[in-house]
Amino acid sequence: MQTIEIDILNPKVLSILENLVDLELIRFKEKSKDDFLKLVNKIRNNSDIEINEDEIAYEVKAVRKSRNEGK
């Protein structure tokens, strides 16, 4: 089985996709907000480095500064 993510540009395509579901050719899988948290926790568990809130804030400020300089 292959899983892909698609962006639907025209809402009319939903009826086509629903027909494919009825034919049991595809299925919809709902994503939950917990999926993101699971991913974050997985990344954290695989990291040897601990980062604190001050370090995160510093990185965010650095990225914002570099973006603003590019304008």
C-alpha positions as CSV (number, residue, x, y, z in Angstrom):
1,M,0.0,0.0,0.0
2,Q,1.2,3.5,-0.9
3,T,0.2,6.6,1.0
4,I,0.3,10.0,-0.6
5,E,-0.9,13.5,0.5
6,I,-2.7,15.6,-2.1
7,D,-3.9,19.2,-2.2
8,I,-7.4,19.5,-3.6
9,L,-7.6,22.5,-5.9
10,N,-11.2,22.0,-7.0
11,P,-13.9,20.9,-4.5
12,K,-15.7,19.0,-7.3
13,V,-12.9,16.3,-7.1
14,L,-14.2,15.2,-3.7
15,S,-17.2,13.5,-5.4
16,I,-14.8,11.6,-7.6
17,L,-12.7,10.6,-4.6
18,E,-15.8,9.5,-2.7
19,N,-16.7,7.3,-5.7
20,L,-13.3,5.7,-5.5
21,V,-13.9,5.0,-1.8
22,D,-17.3,3.4,-2.6
23,L,-15.5,1.1,-5.1
24,E,-13.1,0.3,-2.3
25,L,-10.1,1.5,-4.4
26,I,-9.0,4.1,-1.9
27,R,-9.7,5.1,1.6
28,F,-9.6,8.4,3.5
29,K,-7.5,8.6,6.6
30,E,-8.2,11.4,9.0
31,K,-5.2,13.1,10.5
32,S,-5.4,14.1,14.1
33,K,-3.6,16.9,15.9
34,D,-1.9,14.2,17.9
35,D,0.0,13.2,14.8
36,F,2.1,16.4,15.0
37,L,2.8,15.9,18.7
38,K,3.8,12.3,18.1
39,L,6.3,13.4,15.5
40,V,7.7,16.1,17.8
41,N,8.2,13.5,20.5
42,K,9.8,11.1,18.1
43,I,12.3,13.7,17.0
44,R,13.0,14.7,20.6
45,N,13.6,11.1,21.6
46,N,16.1,10.6,18.8
47,S,18.1,13.7,19.7
48,D,21.2,13.6,22.0
49,I,21.0,17.3,22.6
50,E,18.6,18.9,25.0
51,I,17.4,22.4,24.1
52,N,15.7,24.8,26.5
53,E,13.2,27.7,25.9
54,D,15.9,30.3,25.9
55,E,17.8,28.5,23.1
56,I,14.6,28.1,21.1
57,A,13.8,31.9,21.5
58,Y,17.3,32.8,20.4
59,E,17.0,30.6,17.2
60,V,13.5,32.1,16.4
61,K,14.9,35.7,16.8
62,A,17.9,34.8,14.6
63,V,15.6,33.4,11.8
64,R,13.3,36.4,12.0
65,K,16.2,38.8,11.9
66,S,17.6,37.1,8.8
67,R,14.2,37.1,7.1
68,N,13.8,40.8,7.8
69,E,17.2,41.7,6.5
70,G,16.3,40.0,3.2
71,K,13.4,42.3,2.6
